[in-house]
């Protein structure tokens, strides 16, 4: 199989799903796409993916109170997974309990509204911090290497997603900033994503810590990289000002007088 993420973790690289689909079909190989970071924003099935998986734990559920996942495909494929004799689902056990499934289904009814707000807030912060001189990676910014690719294959209605990264120079800076932001109630230092509160983590020492340091450096995963899952803040300008104040206090950003 060809296996990819629509938007990669943690560097937010964009997969060209149409090109991968053509390659997969040429070699009669299934294309499997993890679309956890971009539900609704990207529809892999419409771009040629054969199988789509999601971590329901993240955006789709949206309340960080469950662990679940889903595999989407054709009716024949899904029935094969449940074959009583040799289906992978039947052998490995893949049935979610009914109460948890009902809870996730309930939360899915607001997914369209939540994804729009996650994207709107992330775009606002990405633009502001890039203007402030920080190295920001967000697919909605023209500076992002995959900006044109995601524009070509996304549903514009839902925006560019709720994930962005900031490079604050060092792991010491990253840890100090995350702890200060948590103290200021700006969000939580946590490795998950898709919550209604902003979550932040240093992936080099958490979710991607299994990657050797030299490989992290080569791929652009620096010590000072922070991955943000931007929440549903109603006043995102206030959030920006508070985050900027934390960065100024830690000398990550210089205190520059506002331009009138």
C-alpha positions as CSV (number, residue, x, y, z in Angstrom):
1,X,0.0,0.0,0.0
2,X,0.9,3.7,-0.2
3,X,0.2,5.2,3.2
4,X,0.3,8.9,4.0
5,X,-1.2,11.7,6.1
6,X,-3.1,14.5,4.4
7,X,-1.3,16.9,6.7
8,X,1.7,15.4,8.3
9,X,2.5,15.4,12.0
10,X,4.3,17.5,13.3
11,X,5.7,19.4,10.4
12,X,2.4,20.0,8.6
13,X,3.6,19.0,5.2
14,X,0.9,18.5,2.6
15,X,0.4,15.3,0.6
16,X,-0.6,15.7,-3.1
17,X,-3.4,13.1,-2.8
18,X,-4.4,13.4,-6.5
19,X,-0.8,12.6,-7.6
20,X,-0.5,9.8,-5.1
21,X,-3.8,8.3,-6.3
22,X,-2.6,8.3,-9.9
23,X,0.6,6.5,-8.8
24,X,-1.3,4.0,-6.7
25,X,-3.7,3.2,-9.5
26,X,-0.9,2.8,-12.0
27,X,0.6,0.1,-9.8
28,X,-2.7,-1.4,-8.7
29,X,-1.9,-0.4,-5.1
30,X,-4.3,0.9,-2.5
31,X,-3.8,4.4,-1.2
32,X,-4.5,4.7,2.5
33,X,-4.8,8.2,3.9
34,X,-4.8,9.4,7.6
35,X,-7.0,12.4,7.6
36,X,-6.9,13.1,11.3
37,X,-5.6,16.6,11.0
38,X,-8.0,17.8,8.3
39,X,-11.5,16.4,8.7
40,X,-13.9,18.3,6.3
41,X,-11.1,20.5,5.2
42,X,-9.8,17.7,2.9
43,X,-11.9,14.9,1.5
44,X,-9.4,12.2,0.5
45,X,-12.1,9.9,-1.0
46,X,-12.9,12.6,-3.6
47,X,-9.2,12.9,-4.4
48,X,-8.8,9.2,-5.1
49,X,-7.9,7.6,-1.7
50,X,-9.1,4.0,-1.3
51,X,-9.1,3.8,2.5
52,X,-9.3,6.7,4.9
53,X,-8.6,6.5,8.6
54,X,-9.2,9.0,11.4
55,X,-8.3,9.2,15.0
56,X,-11.8,10.0,16.4
57,X,-10.0,11.1,19.6
58,X,-9.0,14.4,18.1
59,X,-11.1,16.9,16.1
60,X,-14.0,14.6,15.3
61,X,-14.9,14.0,18.9
62,X,-13.5,17.3,20.0
63,X,-13.8,17.0,23.8
64,X,-10.7,14.9,24.7
65,X,-12.7,12.4,26.6
66,X,-12.3,9.2,24.5
67,X,-9.8,7.1,22.6
68,X,-11.3,5.8,19.3
69,X,-10.6,5.5,15.6
70,X,-12.3,4.7,12.4
71,X,-11.5,3.0,9.1
72,X,-13.5,4.2,6.0
73,X,-13.7,2.4,2.7
74,X,-16.0,0.6,0.3
75,X,-18.8,-1.7,1.6
76,X,-16.9,-4.8,0.4
77,X,-13.7,-3.7,2.2
78,X,-15.4,-2.9,5.5
79,X,-17.3,-6.3,5.3
80,X,-14.0,-8.1,4.7
81,X,-12.6,-6.5,7.8
82,X,-15.4,-8.1,9.8
83,X,-15.2,-11.5,8.2
84,X,-15.7,-14.0,11.0
85,X,-12.9,-16.3,9.8
86,X,-10.0,-14.0,8.7
87,X,-11.1,-10.4,8.9
88,X,-8.5,-8.2,10.6
89,X,-11.2,-6.4,12.5
90,X,-12.7,-9.6,13.8
91,X,-9.3,-11.0,14.8
92,X,-8.0,-7.9,16.4
93,X,-11.2,-6.5,18.0
94,X,-12.4,-3.2,16.6
95,X,-15.9,-2.7,18.0
96,X,-16.4,0.5,19.9
97,X,-18.7,0.3,22.9
98,X,-22.1,1.7,22.1
99,X,-22.2,4.5,24.7
100,X,-18.9,5.9,23.5
101,X,-19.9,5.6,19.9
102,X,-23.1,7.5,20.6
103,X,-21.2,10.2,22.4
104,X,-18.8,10.7,19.4
105,X,-21.8,10.7,17.0
106,X,-23.4,13.5,19.1
107,X,-20.2,15.6,19.0
108,X,-19.9,15.1,15.2
109,X,-23.0,17.2,14.7
110,X,-21.0,20.3,15.6
111,X,-17.8,19.3,13.7
112,X,-18.5,21.7,10.7
113,X,-18.9,24.7,13.0
114,X,-15.8,23.8,15.1
115,X,-13.5,23.2,12.1
116,X,-14.4,26.6,10.7
117,X,-13.5,28.3,14.1
118,X,-10.3,26.2,14.6
119,X,-9.2,27.3,11.1
120,X,-10.2,30.9,11.5
121,X,-8.3,31.3,14.8
122,X,-5.2,29.4,13.6
123,X,-5.0,31.6,10.5
124,X,-5.3,34.8,12.6
125,X,-2.5,33.7,14.9
126,X,-0.3,32.4,12.0
127,X,-0.5,35.7,10.2
128,X,0.1,37.8,13.3
129,X,3.1,35.8,14.5
130,X,4.7,35.6,11.0
131,X,4.4,39.4,10.9
132,X,6.1,39.6,14.3
133,X,9.1,37.8,12.8
134,X,8.6,34.2,14.1
135,X,9.1,31.2,11.9
136,X,5.5,30.0,11.5
137,X,4.4,26.9,9.7
138,X,0.7,27.0,8.8
139,X,-0.8,25.7,5.5
140,X,-2.9,28.8,5.1
141,X,0.1,31.1,4.8
142,X,1.6,31.8,1.4
143,X,5.1,31.0,2.9
144,X,4.1,27.4,3.5
145,X,5.7,25.0,0.9
146,X,2.4,23.1,0.4
147,X,0.1,26.2,0.3
148,X,-0.8,25.8,-3.4
149,X,-1.2,22.0,-3.1
150,X,-3.7,22.3,-0.2
151,X,-5.6,25.1,-1.9
152,X,-6.0,22.9,-4.9
153,X,-7.5,20.0,-2.9
154,X,-9.3,21.5,0.1
155,X,-12.8,22.6,0.8
156,X,-12.3,26.3,1.3
157,X,-15.4,26.6,3.4
158,X,-13.6,24.9,6.3
159,X,-10.3,26.7,6.1
160,X,-6.7,25.4,6.4
161,X,-7.1,23.5,9.7
162,X,-6.4,24.2,13.4
163,X,-2.7,23.1,13.6
164,X,0.3,25.4,13.4
165,X,3.9,25.3,14.6
166,X,6.1,28.1,15.9
167,X,9.9,27.8,16.3
168,X,11.0,29.7,19.4
169,X,14.7,28.9,19.1
170,X,15.4,26.3,21.8
171,X,13.9,23.6,23.9
172,X,14.5,25.8,27.0
173,X,12.4,28.6,25.4
174,X,9.7,26.2,24.2
175,X,9.3,24.7,27.7
176,X,9.3,28.0,29.5
177,X,6.7,29.4,27.0
178,X,4.4,26.5,27.2
179,X,4.5,26.5,31.0
180,X,3.8,30.2,31.1
181,X,0.9,29.9,28.6
182,X,-0.6,27.1,30.7
183,X,-0.2,29.3,33.9
184,X,-2.0,32.1,32.1
185,X,-4.9,29.7,31.2
186,X,-4.2,30.1,27.5
187,X,-4.3,26.3,27.0
188,X,-2.8,23.0,28.1
189,X,0.6,21.5,27.7
190,X,-0.6,18.2,26.1
191,X,0.3,16.0,23.2
192,X,-3.3,15.6,21.9
193,X,-5.1,17.9,19.5
194,X,-8.6,18.9,18.4
195,X,-9.8,20.1,21.8
196,X,-11.9,23.2,22.3
197,X,-9.0,24.7,24.3
198,X,-5.6,25.3,22.7
199,X,-3.1,22.5,23.3
200,X,0.7,22.8,22.8
201,X,3.6,20.4,22.9
202,X,7.3,20.2,21.8
203,X,7.1,17.2,19.4
204,X,10.9,16.7,19.3
205,X,10.7,15.5,23.0
206,X,7.2,14.0,23.0
207,X,5.3,12.6,20.0
208,X,8.3,12.4,17.7
209,X,10.9,11.6,20.3
210,X,11.5,8.1,18.8
211,X,13.1,9.8,15.7
212,X,16.9,10.1,16.2
213,X,18.1,13.6,16.9
214,X,20.2,13.8,13.7
215,X,17.1,12.9,11.6
216,X,15.0,15.4,13.5
217,X,17.5,18.1,12.6
218,X,17.7,17.0,8.9
219,X,13.9,17.1,8.6
220,X,13.5,20.5,10.2
221,X,12.2,19.4,13.5
222,X,14.2,21.7,15.7
223,X,14.4,21.8,19.5
224,X,12.4,25.0,19.7
225,X,9.5,23.8,17.6
226,X,6.1,24.0,19.3
227,X,3.0,22.3,17.8
228,X,-0.2,24.2,18.5
229,X,-3.7,22.8,18.2
230,X,-5.6,26.1,18.3
231,X,-8.8,26.2,20.3
232,X,-12.2,27.8,19.8
233,X,-11.4,31.0,21.6
234,X,-14.1,33.6,21.0
235,X,-11.7,36.6,21.2
236,X,-8.7,35.4,19.3
237,X,-7.1,38.9,19.3
238,X,-7.0,38.8,23.1
239,X,-5.4,35.3,22.9
240,X,-2.8,36.7,20.5
241,X,-2.0,39.6,22.8
242,X,-1.6,37.3,25.8
243,X,0.6,34.9,23.9
244,X,2.7,37.7,22.6
245,X,3.1,39.1,26.1
246,X,4.4,35.7,27.3
247,X,6.9,35.7,24.4
248,X,8.0,39.2,25.1
249,X,8.5,38.4,28.8
250,X,10.8,35.5,27.9
251,X,12.7,37.5,25.2
252,X,11.4,35.3,22.5
253,X,10.0,38.4,20.9
254,X,11.3,41.9,21.5
255,X,8.9,44.4,23.0
256,X,8.3,46.7,19.9
257,X,5.9,49.6,20.4
258,X,2.6,49.3,18.5
259,X,2.5,51.2,15.2
260,X,-0.2,53.9,15.1
